[in-house]
Amino acid sequence: MEEELLELLRARDSRGADVLLLHYGPLMRYIISPILADPRDREECLSEVVLRVWERSDQFDPQRGSWNAWLTALTRNTALNRARHNRRFPAGAEVDELTPSPAPTPEEALLRQERAEEVRRAVSALSKGEQALFYRKYYYLQSTAQIAAELGLSPRAVEGRLYRLRAHLRKALGGDGHG
């Protein structure tokens, strides 16, 4: 299925977008849903993801990861960018040339990158179940209720696991382990 889809996309055959939405639309909507509350934003984001997949399908490299991982990351990042944009520029807000840039300075960007690498290392040391829980909550931004329902746990049990997970990560990252 993946190879056929990629052939269509890379050949710029319009059926590629239809096949993408048919087979991967539910996954993309599942990823977008917890990030964007407004249904119109969700649909616009889905259209934007399809366009990005269409434009960047030649950048997919199976040596670097699976199709699902590539599509999931692209979908998530597109939704997060839209959410950030919506927070920065609410509908009807005006921006002038005196508004400071929200972009980080090079030093801030380097510190964020280093910290992100520390977090990646700490998360990779977790068990597979703990990693899945971490990614559901903090990468895919799923609600505690959604995670609980899908894992067959109570929301309180999920909150307890998340609390212990955060404490473990805080300790691994040099924090005090409290809170």
N, C-alpha and C positions, 0 to 999 in steps of 0.2 A: 504494500500500500504506500509506504513512504517513498519508495523509488518512483512509482508512477506519479505521485503528487509532485515530487521534486522535478521530474521531467516536464510536467505541465507548467509548473511555475517558472522554471528556467527557460522554457520555450516561449514564455509570455502568452501561453494559451489561457484564455479567460475561464476555461473550465477548471483551472487550478484553484482559483478563488472559491468556486462552488464546492469543489471536493474538500478543500481546507475547512470551510464552514460546516459542511456536512459531517465530516469525521472528527474534527477537532474543535468545533464551535462550543460544544458543551464544556470541554476542558478549559477553553479560554474564558468562557463566561464564569466558570467556577472560580478561576483565579482573579478575575476582575471584580467580581461581586463584593467581596469584603473590603476592597480598597476604595471603590466609588459607590456612594450611596444613591446618587441620582440616576434613575433608569436611563435618562437621555444621555448622560455622561458615559454610562456603561456601553450603550449601543454605539456611540461615537468612538469610544475607545476600541471596541471590537473592530469597527471599520478601519481604524488607524492601525491596529495590529495586522489585519489582513493586508493592508497596503504595505506595511513594513516587511512582512514575510514575502510579499510579492517582489519588493525592491531588493531584499537582502538574501533571497533564497540561495544565491551563489556563494554567500558567506558561510553557509552551514557546512561544517567539516565533521564527518562522522568519526574522525580520528580524535577529535577533542571532546566528544560527548554524544549522547543520543539525541535523536530528533525531538523527543518529548522534552528533554532538558533544555534544548535550545529554544524551542517554542515557548515553554513555560517561562524561561528567563526573559525572553522578548516581550511576552504578554505582561508579566509582572512589572517590568521596568516601564513599559508604555503606560500602564495604569498608574504607577507611582508618579511618573512625570506629569500626567494629567492632574492628579490629586494635588501635587505641589503647585502646579500652575494655578489651579483653582483657589488655593489658599493665598498665594501671592497676589493674584489679580482677580478678586471676586467680581462677579458680573456687575457691570456698571461702574467699577472703580476706574479712575483715571491715573495714568502714570506719566510723570513729567521727567525732564532731563535732570532734575535735581534729586530725584529718588535714588538713593544709594543702591549699588548693585548687590543683589543677594548672594552673588558668587563668592566662594571662599577665597582668601588670599592663597598664594602658592604654599606658604608655610602651613596654613590651616589644612589645605588639601593633602599635603604630605603627612601631617599628623593623623588625619582621618584615615588615610590609606594604611599607615602603620598600625593604627588601632584596629582597623577592619581585619588586617592579617592576623593580629593577636586573637581576635574573636574567632576567626575561621579555624585557627589551630586548636583553640580551647573547645570549640564545638565538635571538631573532628575527633577529639579524644573521648567524647560521650558515647554511650551505647547507641545502637541503631534506633531503639525506641525513643530515647531521649532526644536524639538528633531530629527524628521525625516530628516530635512534639515541638521542639524549638522552631523548626522551619514552619510548621503550620501556624504557630502563634506570631512569630516575629518576622518571618520572611513573607508568608502569604497573608498575614494579618487576619487570620480566621478568628472569629469570636470564640470565647470559651464554650459557649452553648453549642456552637457548631462542632467543635472538636469533640466535646463530650458525647453529642448525639452520634457522631460518626465512629467513635471508638467504643461506644456502649458503656460509657462511664457517667457518673454524676458530674455536674459542673464543679461541685466542691472537690471531687477527687482530682479533676484536671487542674483546678486552682492550686491544690496542694502539691501536685507534681511540678507545676510551673514555679511555685515558690522555692521548692528544693532545687530545681534546675537553676534558677537565677542565683541562689545562694552558692551553689557549686561553681557556677561560672564566675561569680564575683570573687570567690576565693582563688580560683585558677588565674584570674586576671589581676590579682594583687589587691583586691578590695578587702574589706573587713569581714565579709561573710554574713553580716547582719542585715535585716530589712527585708 
